[in-house]
Amino acid sequence: MYCERCGAPLDDGVNFCPNCGAPSGDGPGANPYAVVPHNKDVGSDYLVLNILATIFCCRIFGIIGIVCAILSRGASRRGDWADAASKAETARLMFWIAFGTGLVMNIAYFGFALFVGAGEAGYY
C-alpha cells in the first residue's frame, strides 16, 4: 500500500504515513481509486504522433493508434506494465502504418495530378 499524499510505501496496519504523517486511509472510506506511484518507465505511448497522423495522414489507423495509446495510459496507471507496453507498441505500429499509408496516398495523388496536368497542357 502507498501513501496517497506523498507516495511512500506503507506497511500493513499502519494508520499514518511515517514520511508525511497523512492518515493511511486503511479503514472504512479508504480510496480504492488511489493512483499507485511508480518509477517504471513504459516509454512513449505515441498519443501525440497518432493525433498528428489522424489529422494529416490516414484517419482510420490514426484513430486506432489513439485508442491504443489511451488504453496504454490506463494500463500504466493501474500498474499493469505488460499491458501498457503491449498497447504502446500497438500504438507505435498504428502510427507507422498511418504515416506510410498517408505518404503513399499523397505521392499517388500528386503523381496523378502531375500526370493529368501534363497531359492537358496542350489543350489550352
PyMOL commands that set and color helices and strands:
alter all, ss='L'
color gray80, all
select helices_A, chain A and resi 47-56+59-78+81-119+121-123
alter helices_A, ss='H'
color red, helices_A
deselect
rebuild
show_as cartoon
